[in-house]
Amino acid sequence: MVKLDNFEVDHWLLSNTNSVEHNLGHSYCLPRSIGDLQQESGSGTDVDILSPIISKPLDYGPMKGSEDLLSKISDYYSKESSSQLSTESIVTTPGASLANFLVLFALLGPGDHVIVQYPTYQQLYALPKCFGAEVSFWNSKEHDGWKLDLDELKELVQPNTKMIIISNPQNPTGAIIPNQTLKEIVEIARTHSIIVFSDEVYRPLFHSISPTDPAYPPSILSMGYENTIATSSLSKVYSAAGLRIGWIASHNSNVIDLCVNARSYALITASQVDEHIASLILSPPCAQVLMEKNRSLAERNVSLIQSFIDKNSSSCEWVKPVGAPIGFIKFKRDGQPVDDLELCTRLLNKKKLLLVPGRKCFGDGIRFPGYIRLGFGGDTRQLEGDLQVLQAFLDSDYVDIPLSTE
Ligand SMILES: Cc1ncc(COP(=O)(O)O)c(C=O)c1O
């Protein structure tokens, strides 16, 4: 039997979501219904967007995903890069979770070493460990805007380093790896023939940087290095987590072949119904309309959180996120971090308000005391109400939260 660590963030969210009235634990933009998507796609209410699949025989469908969806995903990458990404370079999956799983399962094993940007989504380091690889953390600098130090990366490289794993934008911080740093990561990887695997599930939702800013990060696939892999999905910034559609993309055909083979063992193919709806979401004008709405929603909401933090600066602080509808906030009293698990548990019990405890879910129970992850991709009115509830808690109950002993 393989030994898998508890998936803390997912367990925390899935076991607590039902009882909450104020959900600031999620990490996606406002989920949309199929009816909403019909509106966004400009089809109007008299056209049934599901009609093309009503008469479609429900066979397994094509090996790597529907041609229509693959070409929409290819367009999505090709728009921002001078080099075209062919449909042959993509394979669909049920969500980025399975995309990540397949990449790590297909490519890593005992004897391999991986370097993982930290903090990050637990899947990205727990699975390599489970598959027998040795894991080194490349720590983002908490006190320096979650920046990464390239000299440290060079020092972490070993003769058996197979993969550098990053996510951009980053969960839980919402920080980005800027363009220049990405270029330098790729140069280090190229020198040692290392794969760079980037989880880009929060792309392209950048609410606090302009696409014309030189630091604006492109997809890892557009860096001119064949040994790069990107995974993504429609869950977070395209408001369709319930669809369960994601993908793996790489210019390296060997990587794609290995992932397709692993995918055959795990699921044969993805759902054709889901793929049909997914290709509608990625079609113009739906994708652009959704992205623009979600970007301005995140822009509005991030400034609400910033005002909340400014008002409560003796109790909390953050590095303002640049992308993704999430931020990592440190709660303190008299300059000391509070016990974040106790804070989240009391907020749940007293106020039915859900946040994610940072030390438990992103710090292996040790690091990031006082931190919580807060999701701000929801409705703005609702967020205003949620912040009032959080404020009431800070005003009356916060004084009783114990300080962290870590
Ligand atoms: C960084 C990251 N990658 C992947 C996923 C999985 O997303 P999904 O399987 O819904 O596409 C998540 C979900 O929280 C995430 O935060």
The ligand as an ORCA input file, in Angstrom:
! r2SCAN-3c Opt
* xyz 0 1
  C      -2.453     25.126     -7.190
  C      -3.612     24.211     -7.456
  N      -3.487     23.268     -8.401
  C      -4.486     22.422     -8.699
  C      -5.700     22.494     -8.037
  C      -6.791     21.532     -8.411
  O      -7.793     22.169     -9.144
  P      -8.884     21.412    -10.015
  O      -8.650     19.948     -9.893
  O     -10.205     21.808     -9.486
  O      -8.685     21.889    -11.404
  C      -5.871     23.439     -7.032
  C      -7.136     23.519     -6.265
  O      -7.247     24.153     -5.240
  C      -4.812     24.337     -6.753
  O      -4.925     25.307     -5.832
*
